[in-house]
Amino acid sequence: MPLWGLVSFRRMGIIQKFPERWQPRIKALHRQLGLLTWLLALVTIELALPHPAVAKGRLTQAWQAGVGLIGMLLLGLSLKAVVTPKSLGGAEDPLSKTV
């Protein structure tokens, strides 16, 4: 579960250690690495489900389909929100604004 700013880069003073022009790129990279981590976790789940210790017949197949569907939905939604290098430079980019 995300912490929704409870432990944010800004509150902890981490992001201010970098030049302001780097901050949007750092945030975008952090989001992309988080997405990659989440998708790799789904792959791990998919690989473990057919194991004999976990396999439950049709339930396992439904579970695999559900995990695959969630992964595809998340990937599709994240591809719509891809940050381009052009959008990282300006303050008009909603991802680069800080609170």
C-alpha positions as CSV (number, residue, x, y, z in Angstrom):
1,M,0.0,0.0,0.0
2,P,1.4,3.4,-0.9
3,L,2.1,5.8,1.9
4,W,0.5,8.7,0.1
5,G,3.1,11.2,1.2
6,L,3.5,10.1,4.8
7,V,7.1,9.4,4.1
8,S,7.7,11.7,1.1
9,F,11.0,12.7,-0.5
10,R,10.1,16.3,0.2
11,R,9.3,15.9,3.9
12,M,12.5,13.9,4.4
13,G,14.5,16.5,2.5
14,I,15.9,14.0,0.1
15,I,14.6,15.5,-3.1
16,Q,16.0,19.0,-2.2
17,K,19.5,17.5,-2.2
18,F,19.3,17.4,-6.0
19,P,19.2,20.4,-8.4
20,E,15.6,21.5,-9.0
21,R,15.9,20.8,-12.8
22,W,16.7,17.1,-12.0
23,Q,13.7,16.6,-9.6
24,P,11.0,15.8,-12.2
25,R,13.3,13.2,-13.8
26,I,14.1,11.6,-10.5
27,K,10.4,11.5,-9.6
28,A,9.5,10.0,-13.0
29,L,12.3,7.4,-12.7
30,H,11.1,6.5,-9.2
31,R,7.6,5.9,-10.5
32,Q,8.8,3.8,-13.4
33,L,11.0,1.7,-11.1
34,G,8.0,1.2,-8.8
35,L,5.9,0.1,-11.8
36,L,8.6,-2.3,-12.9
37,T,8.9,-3.8,-9.4
38,W,5.1,-4.3,-9.2
39,L,5.0,-6.0,-12.6
40,L,7.9,-8.3,-11.7
41,A,6.0,-9.2,-8.5
42,L,3.1,-10.2,-10.7
43,V,5.4,-12.3,-12.8
44,T,6.7,-14.0,-9.7
45,I,3.1,-14.8,-8.6
46,E,2.4,-16.2,-12.1
47,L,5.4,-18.5,-11.9
48,A,4.6,-19.8,-8.5
49,L,0.9,-20.6,-9.1
50,P,1.4,-23.8,-11.2
51,H,3.7,-25.3,-8.5
52,P,2.2,-28.6,-7.1
53,A,2.2,-27.2,-3.6
54,V,-0.1,-24.3,-4.7
55,A,-2.0,-25.7,-7.7
56,K,-5.7,-26.1,-7.1
57,G,-7.0,-27.0,-10.6
58,R,-9.4,-24.5,-12.1
59,L,-9.0,-22.1,-9.2
60,T,-5.3,-21.8,-10.1
61,Q,-6.1,-21.1,-13.7
62,A,-8.7,-18.4,-12.7
63,W,-6.2,-16.9,-10.3
64,Q,-3.5,-16.8,-13.1
65,A,-6.0,-15.2,-15.5
66,G,-6.9,-12.6,-12.8
67,V,-3.3,-11.7,-12.0
68,G,-2.5,-11.5,-15.7
69,L,-5.5,-9.2,-16.3
70,I,-4.5,-6.9,-13.4
71,G,-1.0,-6.8,-14.8
72,M,-2.3,-5.9,-18.3
73,L,-4.6,-3.2,-17.0
74,L,-1.9,-1.6,-14.9
75,L,0.5,-1.7,-17.8
76,G,-2.1,-0.2,-20.1
77,L,-2.9,2.6,-17.7
78,S,0.7,3.3,-17.0
79,L,1.5,3.5,-20.8
80,K,-1.1,6.3,-21.0
81,A,0.7,8.2,-18.4
82,V,4.2,7.9,-19.8
83,V,6.3,10.9,-19.2
84,T,8.3,12.1,-22.2
85,P,11.6,13.9,-22.0
86,K,10.0,17.0,-23.3
87,S,7.4,17.0,-20.6
88,L,10.0,16.7,-17.9
89,G,11.5,20.1,-18.5
90,G,8.6,22.4,-17.8
91,A,6.6,23.2,-14.7
92,E,3.4,22.8,-16.7
93,D,3.9,19.0,-16.4
94,P,1.5,17.8,-13.6
95,L,4.1,15.2,-12.6
96,S,6.8,17.7,-12.0
97,K,4.7,19.9,-9.6
98,T,5.5,19.5,-6.0
99,V,3.4,20.3,-3.0
